């Protein structure tokens, strides 16, 4: 599903609203996905995973087909704090003491346009030559089993028009839910949310095991935003983040896939 124009929200709860607050956004035309990643590393941010002194710029690469690529959005602490009024000034083990969570709200599924699944239609770059292939970056999986909800960020290797490969950390909620489903002979239904609210992107980096009950990542995100995040359900009943730019519906199967695509070296690849 693609999100249409005209849906507005606060900067913490909506990626487009957050982007609209950014000053000095660079908009570079004529770069395909791979060329955009190379241009970014060479002239604007530097190679991935290399520390950089100072804030990163926000760089947009409009594409001839599909959505624009956006880089650097989270590369500035001042910019980020401006979006998240509930973000504590000091991060320490006792940060959550007195933190006020805000539970999400449900709304009707009216702000996405259904489209047939085709991952190859998305402008997914191979960010570095050492990557195992093209990865969906900043994809956020949302799984729901009864009252248990798991939200986590993943780089997902594009295996074909309707298949992704991902790594689930042992002991984390998503893997536990997937293993329980597979033990019962079932797949785990999930949504992959791309272009999510900034508050959710930050909250998802926190391990569920570090959160005191009954605080979960969705309520943590609402507390960071000081406003509830919006959830909705697909026609099949799957929960998704209603302010996401793109939502993919799928299942996590028990199938295992190689870490790298055929012909790609394992050295330096990222699972």
C-alpha positions in Angstrom: 0.0 0.0 0.0 1.1 3.5 -0.8 0.1 6.5 1.2 -1.6 9.3 -0.8 -1.0 13.0 -0.5 -2.9 15.1 2.0 -2.6 13.2 5.2 -1.2 15.5 7.9 0.2 15.0 11.4 2.6 16.3 13.9 6.3 16.0 13.2 6.9 13.2 15.8 4.0 11.2 14.4 4.4 11.8 10.7 7.5 11.5 8.5 6.3 14.1 5.9 5.6 16.6 8.7 9.0 16.1 10.2 10.7 16.5 6.8 8.8 19.7 6.2 10.5 21.2 9.3 14.0 20.5 8.0 16.0 23.5 6.7 18.6 23.3 4.0 17.3 20.0 2.5 19.4 19.0 -0.5 17.3 17.8 -3.5 19.5 16.1 -6.1 17.9 15.0 -9.4 19.1 12.4 -11.9 20.5 9.8 -9.5 19.2 6.2 -9.6 19.2 4.2 -6.3 22.8 2.9 -6.5 24.1 6.2 -7.8 22.3 8.1 -5.0 24.0 6.0 -2.3 27.4 6.5 -3.9 26.9 10.3 -4.3 25.8 10.5 -0.7 28.9 8.6 0.6 31.3 10.6 -1.6 30.1 14.1 -1.1 27.5 14.5 1.7 27.7 12.1 4.6 30.6 9.7 4.1 30.8 5.9 4.0 28.2 4.1 6.1 29.1 3.3 9.7 32.0 5.8 9.8 31.6 8.4 12.6 31.0 12.0 11.5 31.6 15.1 13.5 28.5 17.4 13.4 25.1 17.0 12.0 24.3 15.2 8.7 22.3 17.0 6.0 18.9 15.7 4.8 19.3 14.6 1.1 16.4 13.8 -1.2 16.9 11.9 -4.4 13.6 12.0 -6.5 13.2 9.0 -8.7 11.7 8.7 -12.1 9.4 5.9 -10.8 8.4 5.2 -7.2 9.0 7.3 -4.1 12.0 9.5 -3.5 15.0 8.2 -1.5 15.7 10.1 1.7 19.0 10.0 3.6 20.3 11.7 6.7 17.0 12.5 8.4 18.1 11.2 11.8 21.6 12.5 11.6 21.1 15.6 13.8 20.4 15.4 17.5 19.0 19.0 17.6 16.7 18.2 14.7 15.5 15.0 16.4 14.9 16.6 19.8 12.8 19.3 18.0 10.4 16.6 16.9 10.3 14.6 20.1 9.1 16.8 23.0 9.0 13.8 25.4 12.6 12.8 24.8 14.5 13.0 28.1 17.4 15.4 28.2 19.6 12.7 29.9 19.7 9.1 28.9 20.6 6.8 31.8 19.3 3.6 33.4 16.7 5.5 35.4 15.5 7.6 32.4 12.1 5.9 32.3 11.4 6.7 35.9 8.4 9.0 35.8 8.1 8.7 32.0 4.5 9.1 30.8 3.6 6.6 28.1 0.9 7.4 25.6 -1.0 4.5 24.1 -1.7 4.4 20.3 -5.1 5.0 18.9 -6.9 3.0 16.2 -8.4 4.6 13.1 -10.2 3.4 10.0 -7.9 2.2 7.2 -8.5 5.0 4.8 -5.1 6.6 4.2 -3.4 4.0 2.0 -3.9 3.0 -1.6 -3.9 -0.7 -2.2 -1.3 -1.8 -4.8 -0.1 -5.3 -6.0 3.1 -6.3 -4.2 6.3 -5.7 -6.3 9.5 -5.1 -4.4 11.4 -4.6 -7.6 9.2 -1.5 -8.3 10.7 0.3 -5.2 13.9 2.2 -5.6 16.0 0.0 -3.3 19.7 0.7 -3.5 22.7 -1.5 -2.9 24.3 0.9 -0.5 27.9 -0.3 -0.7 29.6 -2.8 -3.1 30.3 -5.0 -0.1 26.6 -5.4 0.7 25.0 -8.8 0.0 22.5 -7.2 -2.3 19.8 -4.6 -2.3 18.3 -4.0 1.2 15.2 -2.3 2.3 16.6 0.0 5.0 14.6 1.4 7.9 11.8 -1.2 7.4 9.8 -1.7 10.6 8.1 -5.0 11.2 4.9 -5.0 13.2 3.6 -8.4 14.5 0.6 -9.0 16.7 -0.4 -12.2 18.5 -3.2 -11.7 20.9 -2.2 -9.0 23.3 1.5 -9.3 22.4 2.9 -6.8 19.9 6.4 -6.7 18.5 7.9 -3.7 16.7 11.5 -3.8 15.4 13.7 -2.3 12.7 15.4 -4.4 10.1 17.5 -4.3 7.0 15.8 -6.7 4.7 17.5 -8.3 1.6 15.3 -8.2 -1.5 15.2 -11.7 -2.8 12.5 -11.2 -5.5 9.3 -9.3 -6.2 7.5 -10.7 -3.2 10.3 -12.2 -0.9 12.6 -10.6 1.7 15.3 -12.1 3.9 15.8 -10.8 7.4 17.7 -11.6 10.5 15.8 -11.8 13.8 18.0 -11.4 16.9 17.7 -14.4 19.3 15.7 -13.7 22.4 13.9 -10.7 21.0 10.1 -10.6 20.9 9.7 -10.9 17.1 11.9 -14.0 16.9 10.1 -15.6 19.8 6.7 -15.0 18.2 7.9 -16.4 14.9 9.4 -19.5 16.5 6.2 -20.1 18.4 4.2 -19.8 15.2 6.5 -22.1 13.3 6.5 -24.7 16.1 2.7 -24.8 15.6 3.1 -25.2 11.8 2.0 -21.7 11.0 3.6 -18.6 9.4 3.7 -15.3 11.4 1.6 -12.5 9.8 3.4 -9.2 9.8 3.4 -5.8 8.2 6.6 -4.0 7.0 6.2 -0.3 7.6 8.4 2.1 5.6 8.6 5.8 6.2 7.4 5.6 9.7 6.7 8.3 12.3 10.1 9.5 13.8 8.9 8.7 17.4 8.4 5.1 16.4 11.8 4.9 14.7 13.5 6.0 17.9 11.3 3.8 20.2 11.9 0.7 18.1 15.6 0.8 18.9 14.8 0.0 22.5 14.8 -3.7 23.5 11.4 -4.8 24.9 13.3 -6.5 27.7 14.5 -3.1 28.9 11.0 -1.7 29.2 9.1 -2.0 32.5 5.6 -3.5 32.2 3.2 -2.4 30.9 5.2 0.0 28.8 5.7 -1.2 25.2 7.4 0.4 22.2 4.2 1.9 20.8 3.4 3.6 24.1 7.0 4.6 24.4 6.8 6.2 21.0 3.6 8.1 22.0 5.4 9.3 25.1 8.3 10.6 23.1 5.9 12.4 20.8 3.5 13.4 23.6 0.8 12.3 21.2 -0.6 8.9 20.3 0.6 7.1 17.2 -2.2 6.0 14.8 -2.7 2.3 14.0 -5.0 0.8 11.5 -5.8 -2.7 10.1 -5.5 -4.0 6.6 -8.4 -5.8 4.9 -6.9 -9.0 6.2 -6.9 -7.7 9.8 -3.1 -7.0 10.1 -2.1 -4.1 12.2 0.1 -1.4 10.7 1.3 2.2 11.4 -1.3 4.4 9.7 1.2 7.2 9.0 3.7 5.0 7.2 4.5 5.9 3.6 4.5 2.3 2.4 3.1 -0.8 4.1 3.9 -4.3 2.9 1.7 -7.2 4.1 3.3 -10.6 4.4 4.2 -13.5 6.6 7.5 -14.7 8.2 7.9 -18.3 7.1 10.2 -21.0 8.6 12.3 -21.0 5.3 15.9 -20.1 5.7 17.8 -18.3 2.9 21.5 -17.7 2.2 23.0 -14.5 3.7 24.0 -13.3 0.2 22.4 -13.5 -3.2 23.9 -16.0 -5.8 27.3 -14.7 -6.8 27.7 -12.1 -4.0 30.6 -12.6 -1.6 29.9 -13.2 2.1 32.8 -11.1 3.2 31.5 -7.7 4.5 27.9 -8.5 3.8 25.3 -7.5 6.4 22.6 -10.1 7.4 
